[in-house]
Every structure is written in C-alpha cells, then in structure tokens.
Amino acid sequence: MLMQESKKEMRHLYRTYSDVIMMSAWGFVIVIISLMFFYLGYWIDTRFGTQPTFMLGLFTLGLFLSVGRLYYEVWQKRNVK
C-alpha cells in the first residue's frame, strides 16, 4: 500500500515539474522566435530602405504567433486532462 501512494506522489510531482519545464521552454521559444523575426525584418528593411516598417511588423507577428501557439498548446493540454 505504501508503495502505491509513493508512486502516485511521484506521478503528481512529475506532472507538476513537466508543466514548469514546458512553460520555461515556451518562454525561450517566444524570445528566440521574436528575435528571429526582428532580425529578418531588419534585414528586409536594410534591403529596401524602409526602416522600422518590416522590423516592427515582423517582430509583432512573431510575438503573436508564438504566444498564440503557446495558448493553443495549453488549451489542448487542458482538454486532455
């Protein structure tokens, strides 16, 4: 009996930590995607001479897409539980 309670506690602990790790990984992904889109916009702006148009536009797009994907993942995970 004691062993089953211990396994249940370990599963609960594992789920808690896996959620924390997933959230920290998503934070990293949001920053990386935003910076990649920012740099791509900067590169396009230097090519066409349209400073901050594409840079800010693509940065905003990358930010919204990555945060939107995070919410989608959380919504899917929430419906499974």
Secondary structure, DSSP 8 states (H G I E B T S, - for coil): -HHHHHHHHHHHHHHHHHHHHHHHHHHHHHHHHHHHHHHHHHHHHHHHT-TTHHHHHHHHHHHHHHHHHHHHHHHHHHHH-
